Amino acid sequence: MNANIIGFQAIDPLIEFNVPGGNLPVYDGNPANLPTATEFAYFPGLELSMFQRSAIGVLNIAQPIYAGGKISTGNKLAALNVDVKEHQQQLTEKEILLKTEQQYWQLISLQEKQKTLEKYELLLKDIRKQVDDAFKSGLIIKNDVLKVQIKQSELEANKNKLQNGNKLATMQFCHTIGIPFDSTLVLQETIDISQSPASFYTNSEAALGNRTEYKLTGKSVEAAQLQTKMKTGDNMPTVAVGLAGYHINMLEEGAKNYTNGLGYVSVSIPISDWWGGSYAIKEHKIKQQVAENTFEDTKGLLILQMEKAWTDVNEAWKQIAIMKETTIQAEENLKVSQTGYESGVVTLSDLLEAQALVTETADKLIEAQTQYKLAVSKYLQLTGRI
């Protein structure tokens, strides 16, 4: 729909008539008598001028009823764009959720390691008491006391390092979830590994439809197909119906103004650009094929990604079993070393080493459990379940 108003002032009238005067034969009803008429009427002549100044208003309303399918295709493209924006937002949300869960389990891991360190600290205090008493009694030399002191200093350094790491991890977690940092924040949860990998498994082909990346790539193919249709529509006839009306004001006193209107149907057929348009259509078809090939490649990569995530879950689960067994062995070794030390057959250095090994294996078990939780979270995310 459009409206136009035009006003003009011409140097001379746009329409001028000058009819000379003279005697005109009187018509008696018989055309044959005109050449030999005997009676005449005098005509004084006529001078007429129009449109030296006027104002013209035009209103035109047109509605395309067929545009080579471009109207419906354009609507589909608009709806497709909305879907793509929603999928992109979902993808961002999932990435943030996964990042948050990774930070959460990392914080839990640090808290569990602090508990392990506290147990080791108690063991060292107990050993320190024993060696101090033994040294006072003259049963051991000063060197043994120094060995325990060195271990306690190392423990204090590791404790401080762990506390700083926990503080930074807490700050990062608070920032991610959007709450003020609280140095006293403690997550009330332990690392639960009661569910085996089998409880999380799903078929990769079946899970493919849940992946946002898969849906987005499919939308790219759909968009390429619609773009091809749009370009094809550029070379199709366009049919429209419309109404037009105009009003002419002569801007002169006593002059008659004119108002009129009409309805019309227009058919537009592109001719001059047909040759170039055919090449443009071929170009879009090539882009469409590229999008389809990319879709197939992405499908294969997503399946491979899910299979890799499933392998990581199983490897993490096996690592937990290995570290559990190692932890049991380290604890048994500490008991034997403690008994041997009290009996005088095991040195203090061996006892301290056995204690350190228990702490080390306990930390590695915590890391293995944390990695399992993270691997499960990643697998659930990659199979479209979180």
N, C-alpha and C positions, 0 to 999 in steps of 0.2 A: 504494500500500500504506500502510495506517495502522493503528495499534494504540492502544487507549484503555483505561485502568484507572480505575474509578469506585468509590469507597467512600462509604457514607452511613450516617447514624444518624438515623432518623425519630423524631418525638415519639410517634407511634402506629404500629403495624404498618400497612403499606400494604394488606395483604389480611387481612380478618377474616371468619370464618364463625361463626354462632351458630344451631345447630339445636336446638330444644326437645325435651325427652324426652317419653315417653308410650308407650301400648300400641300396638303395630303388629300388624296382622293377619298371621297365618301363611299364607303362600302355599302352596297344595296343588297347584299346577300348572295350575289351571283359573282363568283370569281372571274368569269369571262368578261365582265363589264369593267373591271378595274383599269385595263389599259386605255379605255375610251370613256372614262368617267367624265361627266360634265359638271359635277358639283365637287367643290373642294372645301376643306376646312383648314384654317391657318394654324400651324403649330409653331409656337414661339421659340422652340429649342429647349435643351436641358443640359445643365451642368451639374454633375454630382461628384462629390469627393467624400471619402470615408477613411477611417483609421489613421488619422494624423496623430491622435493620442487616444490611448485606451488602457484599460486594466483588464487582464485576463487571469482567471483562476481556474486551475485544472485539478481534478481529483481522480486518481486512477487506483483501482483495487484489482490485483491479479492474484490468482491462486493456482499454482502448478498442480495438475492432477496426474501427470506422469513425467518423470524426469530420468528415464532410463534406470529406474530402481534406486536412484541416489537418495531419495527421501527416506525410504525404509532402511537402506544400508547405513545412512548417516545416523539414524536413530539407534541402530544396532551398535555402531561404533561408539556412540556416546555412552550407551549402557555398558559396553565392554570396558570403556575407560574407567567407569565407576567401579566395576568388578576388580580391575587391575589395582586401583588405589586401595581397595579394601584388602586384597591379598597381600599387597606390599606392607600394609599396616600390620596384618596378622603375622607376617614374617618377622617384622621388627619386634613385635611383642614376644614372639617365641624366642628370639635371640636374647632378649632382655631377661626372660624367665630362666633360660638355661644359664646365662651368666650369673644371675642371682643365686641359683641353686648351687653352682660351682663354688661361689664365694661362701655360701652357707656351709657346705661340707668341708671346705678348707678351714673355716673357723672352728667347726666341730673337731676336726683333726688336731688343730693346735691346742684346743682345750683338753683333749684326751692325752696329748703328749705332755701337757703340764702335770696331769695326774701321774703319769709314769715317772716324770722327773722328781715329783714329790716323794714317791716310793723309794727311788734311788737315793734321794737325800736322807731319808730315814735309815736306810741300810748303811750309808757312809757314816752317819752319826753314831750308829751302833758300833761299827768297826773302830771309829775314832776313840770311843770310850774304852774299847778293849785294848787298843795299842797304848793309849795313855796310861792305863792301869799297869799294863805289862812293862812299859818303860820305867814307871816309878818303882816297880818291883825289881828292876834290873834284869828282866827276862829278855828284853829286845834292845836293840841299839836305836839311836836317834834317827837313823836313816829310815826305819820303818814308819816312824811318826811322820816324817817329811813326805813319804810317799802318799799317805792318806791325806795330808794337808794339800798336796798338789792336786789330788783327785777332787777335793772339796772346792779348790779354787777353779778348776776346770768346770765343775758343776755350776758354780756361781756364775761364771761367764756364759755358759749355755743357757742357764735360767734367765739371765738378763736378755740374751739374744731372743729367746723364745717369747718373753714378755713384750719386747718391742715388736716382734713379728705379729703377735696376737693383737696388739694395739692398732697397728697399721691395717691388719685384716678387718678388725672391727670397724675402723673408720671407713674403709672402702665399702663394707657391707651396709653400713648405715647410709652412706651416700647413695648407694644403688637403690635401696628401698625407700629413700626419701625421708629419713627421720634424723633428728639431731644426734650427733655422736654422744655416746654414753660410755665412759670408761669402765663402768660397773656391769655392762651388759654381759650376760652369760646365757648361752642357748641351752635350754633344758632338754637335751636329747643326747642319746648315745648312738653309735653307729650300728644300726640293725642290719645284719646280713643273713637273716633267717630265710629269705626267699632266694632260691637257686635260680640260675639263668633260665631254666625251663619255664618258669612261671611268667617270664617276660617275652618269650619268643613269639614272633608272628611272621607269616610268610611275606617276603619282600615284595613279590609281585602284587599281592593283595593290598599291602600297605602303601603302594605307590600312589594310589588315588588320594591318600591323606596328605601327601606332601604338598606344601604351598608352592614350592619351587616347580613341581610338576604342573600344577594348575596354572602358574604364571607362564610357563613355557607353552602350554596349550593355548593360553590366551594370545600369545604372540602369533601362533599359527592362525588362529581365528581372525586376528587383526589384519594379518597379511592377506588372507582370503577376502576380507571385506574391502581392503584397499584396492585389490584387483577389481572387485565389482564396482567400486566407485569410479575407477579410471575407465572401466568399460562403459559405465553410464555416461561419461563425458562425451562419448561418440554415438550416443543414442538420441533419437528425437525427443524434444521436450514439448509437452502439450500443457497449455494453461487456459483457464477461463478468467474473464475479468469484467469489470464494470468501469466505465469512464464517464465523467461529466465535466462540463465547462460552463463558465459564466463570463460574458464579455460586457464590461461597462464602458460605454463610449466616452465617459467623462465630459459630456457636453449637455448643456441644458436642452431638454426637449428631445434628445436623441434616444432612440430605442435601444434597450439593452437586450442581450441574447443569453438564454440558458438552454442547454441541451444535454443529453446523455445517451449512452449506448452500451450495449453488452457485446462482448466479442469472445472469440476462441482463437488462440494463436498456436501455431505449430512451428517449432524451430528445429531445423535439421542442420547439424554441423557438417560442413563440406570441406572448407579450406584446410582444417586441421586434422582431417581424417587420416592422412598418411602418417603424420607425426604421432597421432594418437595411437595408431596400431603398434608402433614401436614402444610407446609408453606402457601399453598393456603387456607386451612381451617382457618388458623390464620388471613390471610388478609380478608377473607370473614366476620369473626367476627368483625374485625376493621371497615369494611364497614358498617355492621349493627349498630355498635355503632355510627358511623358518621351519619347514617340516623336517628337514635333515637334522637341524639343531635340536628339534624336539625329540627325535629318535636317539640322538647322541646323549642328550640330557637324561633320558629315561634309563639308558644303560649305566650312566655314571651314578645316578641316584640309587639304583639297585646295588651297584658295587659299593657305594658308600654305606648303605644299610648292612650289607654283608660284612664289611670291614668293622662296623660298629658292633655287630653280633660277635665277631671273633674277639674283639677287645673285651667284651663282657665275659666271655668264657676264659680268656687268658687271665683276667683279673681275679676270677673266681678260683682258678687253679693256684694262682699266686697266694691267695689267702690260705689255702690248704697247706701249701709249702711252708709259709711263715708260721702257721699254727704249730706245725710239727717242729720247726726250728725253735720256736719259743718254749715249747715243752722240754726240748733237749737242753736249752740254755738254763732253764729253771732247775732241771735235774742236775746239771753240771754245777750250778751254784750250791745246791744242797750238799753234793759230794765234796765240793771245795770247802764249804763251811765246816763240815765234819772233819775233813782232813786238816784244816788249819787249827781247829781246836785240839786235834790229836798231835799236832806238830809235824805232820808229814807233808803238808802243803804250805808253800810260802805265802807271805802276805801279798806279794805281787800277783800270784796266781789267783788269789781270792778276789783282789780288786779287779782283775781282768774278767773273772767270771761274773762279777756284779755288773760291770760295764756292758758285758755281752747280753745280759738279761735286758738291760735298758735299751740297748741297740735293737735287739730282735723285737722287743715290744713296740718300739717306734716304727719299725718296718712293717709289723703286722697292722698297726693303725694306718699307715700309708697304703698298704694293700687293700684294706677295707674301704678307705676313702676312695681309692681309685676304682674300686668295684662300684660304689654308689655313683660316682661320676660317670663311669662307663654305662651304667644302666640308664641314668638320666639322659645321656647323649643318645643312646639307642632308642629310648622312648620318643625323644624329640625327632630323631631322623626317621622314625616310622610313623610320625604324625599323631602321636598319642598325648603329647603335651605341647 
